[in-house]
Amino acid sequence: MPFPEEVRSRLDADATQIIGRYPGSRSALLPLLHLVQAEQGYVSADGIEYCAAKLGLTETEVTGVVTFYTMYKRHPVGEYHVGVCTNTLCAVMGGDHILADLHSYLGVGDDEPTPDGAVSIEHVECNAACDYAPVVMVNWEFFDNMTPASARELTDDLRAGNRVTPTRGPGRLCTWREASRILAGFNDDQATDGPAAGPASLLGLRIAREHGWTAPERAPAGRRAANESNESKEPR
């Protein structure tokens, strides 16, 4: 038995709820892995064994999924996991510098927690927030327009236990394990808190409204089908 009875009983109740969301139990693997990560802070060999047994899969099949997706960790990371975007725009705007500076400042490598266990870092290929480059995420919450200095200050505050508020999103920053539980499908009731989009994201919409621009109206389904049929008959 991979977990103590008390832990297993708690996991079983949540796992039953997760598996019940899908017509095929195999589809529940990703959220189930987040669930065991929420329990231990990473996906251990026991976690892999648990997921495999629950879904009728081999441990090799589960391990293949765990090692493919970087959001699953095979060893403990920090309570606050800091992802620095190093994709094109963030890199040009200073993301590479931020990542290198944090590695040096904290004295840790990728996915390696600080000695106090509070913070770990990794490079992320895209945080999908290019209009706020360079962007850093902490447990998948946005911190926009960062600099090496502000990134250092952020990690200092996280390690000191100071209140840290994301640039956009909820007013309370969740821990790594709490974030994993949310990704397993158990909400923390903060999804609608804070601004989901800031001025930079909405600039195009504001300009369109100022000029009275609107998107072309979509033709009714019947007319679209007729147009597509006529287009297919035209000589090439």
Order of alpha helices (4+ residues) and beta strands (2+ residues): alpha-alpha-alpha-alpha-beta-alpha-alpha-beta-beta-beta-alpha-alpha-alpha-alpha
